[in-house]
Amino acid sequence: MLQDPRESFEQGVGADKDFITGNTKDDGAFVSSAIPLGVPRPNDTNYGRAYDNETLEAMFLLMLGNAENREELYQEVLELYPLIKSEDLETRAIAASDCVTDWLMTSTRHWEASRHVE
């Protein structure tokens, strides 16, 4: 198993290569909010797919696709991001954005970084 990319970089692995990888904290907002560029319109408190728990759950189950154990995987998502089930809309929207950012953006950036250090 490869070591964490950050540790590799700190040890100087790939020092002869110029590359930048990363993402912003809210990159996943465009998926969880269904608002172009993840930027809400002024005075818009809808927050798209996070509007209610049922819609948000449906979004995550859709993202899990045809996995045989998608309900189990969704429960694991809830264990890592319990605020996704919050009754507060803003809290739920932020938690969903954090989860989707980690899932779709941060994980792929870690994969990309680990490929660079090989």
N, C-alpha and C positions, 0 to 999 in steps of 0.2 A: 504494500500500500504506500502510496506517495505521501510525503509529509505535507503539512499545510503550506499552501503557496506563500503565505506571508513569511513563514520560517525560511523557506527556500530563498526568497528575495533578500532577507536579512543576512543570510549566509553568503550572498553574492552570486547565487546561481542565476544564470542568464544575464549577468552584468554586461556582457558584450552585445546584448540585444536592446534595441530601443522599442519599447511598447508601453502602452497605457491600457489598463483594463479597469472597468468599474461601472458603477451605476449610482443613481441618486436614491435617496431614501424612499421617494414616492413614485418610482417608475411604474409600479403595478397599479397605480390609481386609475389609469386609463381602462384597465380590465375590470376592476372591481366597481368603478363608478359609471362606466359606460359613457363617459363624457370625453369628447375629443381632447387629446393632449392632457387629460387628467385635470383640466382647469375648469372649475364650476363657473357658471354664469353668475353675475352679481345677484345677490339675494336669493340664490337657488339653494334650498335646503333639502332637496330631493335625494341627493347622493346616489342616484342610479340604482344599481343592483343591491346596494346595502339598505334600501328603503325599508325592507322588513326581513325578518329572519328566514322566512320561507323562500323568498326570492334569492337571498344570498346563499342559502343551502343548495338551491337548484343550480346556481352558478358553479359552486364548488363540485357538485356531483357531475355536472356537465364537463368540467375541466378534468375530472378523473376518468372520463371516457368509459371505455368498456372493461376497465379493470374488474376482475372477478370479485375482488374484495373492496370495492369502492366505498361501501358504507363504513367498513372498518378503517380504511384510509382516511375518510372524512372525520371519523372520531379521533384519529391521531392528530389530524390538523387542529381539531378543537382542543386537544390536550396541549398543543404547542401555542395556540393562539386562542385562549378561552374567551377573550373579549369579543370574538366574532359573534357570540351569542348574546351580547349585551343588549339590554332593553333601550339603551341610549343610542340614537341614530349616529351621532358624530363619533362616539367611541367605537361602534360597530364598523363604521366606514373606515376609520383609521386602522383598526385591526385587520380588516380585509385587505386594505392596501399594503400593509406591512407583510402579510402572508403572501400575497401574490408577488410582491417585489422580491421576497426571498426565494420563492418557488421558481418564478420564471426568469428573473434577472440575476440576482446574486448567485444562485447556484450555477448558472451557466458561466458567469464571470470567473467563479472559482475553477470550474472545469477548464475554461480557456487559459487561465493563468497556469494551471498545473500542466497543460500541454506545452506551454512556452518554456517551462523549466526542464523539460525532458531532453 
